[in-house]
């Protein structure tokens, strides 16, 4: 069903509009965003759509086509961290965070439809948060910048839902431009839109959802984060981003052995982002392949956030001639990406499927993706409205 029709069926009225926000895959720069480092995600063509209308009585009513359980009704004034469970915590958290930030937002009815795979490491949560934030702010007459929306959505996820994520996913969903990867410095939040159009180079980017659901809320993500913070403290720097690649040998020698691999991953990964970004800017997409694969090895061996299924996608795809492959997102399951020559893509897909069958793993869902458009009001091509700030494809965004 389309979201407006879904809204009518659930709430018996017309929505005031439909707002949409995409999921993402990260090309490179994993577990760097909470170390003040660099990331390079693209928005996916897959989007979460929110049909919404304002209410005057302070009630927030939430319905999702994809989640069972009917309508969740909450009093906006009573929203508090920990008070809402399940999928509704994400939109409720966004409304809470907007009010915490001093934006006068009241009640609303929201109906959600999404084709962003859930639990696949493709940021379905960020897509839901950003689509909600756009809908609710616009319904109540506010036009914060995309960067502000991303920060508010992240705050909702950290403080209301209780997931200690960084700023990458929300920024990718809010600020991306179609046909471009988003190079974000997570310390000063400057961003560059770098051309990313594999088809124009005779290439394809595949996503392989390995079907093993990951849950960032469990302790492993927080434990990695704590280890990074311990490493920065031990080295006397504000964040691991402040350790240059050239300083790495000295830094490692100064650390307790158990912190060394974690620090090595973050420092080398930041370096890989810089190199891949330079290659994209130079139009040398093919040359990025080996850096993606090196990023996977670092996440597998040093940061220890991969799993057998993700490793198998990478080895099978590489053996079948892929230019590069790596897990994407937080890890412990989710998805991998594969960069491959167009005429080898079918062979790579077959090789991955065969390898999974031989290992008796559930068949992965493999699909090609392009760099999609960031969030927007549906029906306007999804582009940010002009007054939302400068988003020139080559320039700095807000
Ligand atoms: C998850 C988090 C992000 C980021 C990645 C790892 O997707 O939400 O903030 O930390 O993991 O790069």
Boltz pocket constraint, residues with backbone or C-beta under 6 A from the ligand:
constraints:
  - pocket:
      binder: B
      contacts: [[A, 29], [A, 30], [A, 31], [A, 32], [A, 33], [A, 34], [A, 121], [A, 165], [A, 166], [A, 167], [A, 168], [A, 169], [A, 216], [A, 329], [A, 330], [A, 331]]
      max_distance: 6.0
